[in-house]
Amino acid sequence: MNNGEANGNEIKSNIDKAIAAHNLWKARFKEAIQNKKIDFSVDFVRSDRNCDFGKWLYSVNDISEYYRKVKELHAEFHKTAARVIEYINQGRVDEAEKMLSVSGDFSQASARLTKAMMEWKDSIR
């Protein structure tokens, strides 16, 4: 991919939007735990192609190490988010809350994805 100014700016903008959107999930999950229900299906969330960032990510023609890492971690993030939803739907709120803790699987997957997205963004000149 040519990381020209227009493409670089598009990548940076999409990364910023994705970081904000993916960070909202933790708040959604906490609310869902309190309400003991969530309005997203496990299968919909498990797919890394359904969110706006995922749709964009799969349309990008990039072969960089940064892109590959973000794509891999984005898929992991969605699989982990789907597990949180499964726990909420099963009434296993203690396990869902544990995944949201600082050392929990969801928080760790989110942190890895955010770090990789920032590294990708920082690599663009």
Summary of the structure (lengths in Angstrom):
residues: 125
radius of gyration: 15.2
end to end distance: 13.3
largest distance: 49.0
contacts: 364
relative contact order: 0.19
helix: 77%
strand: 0%
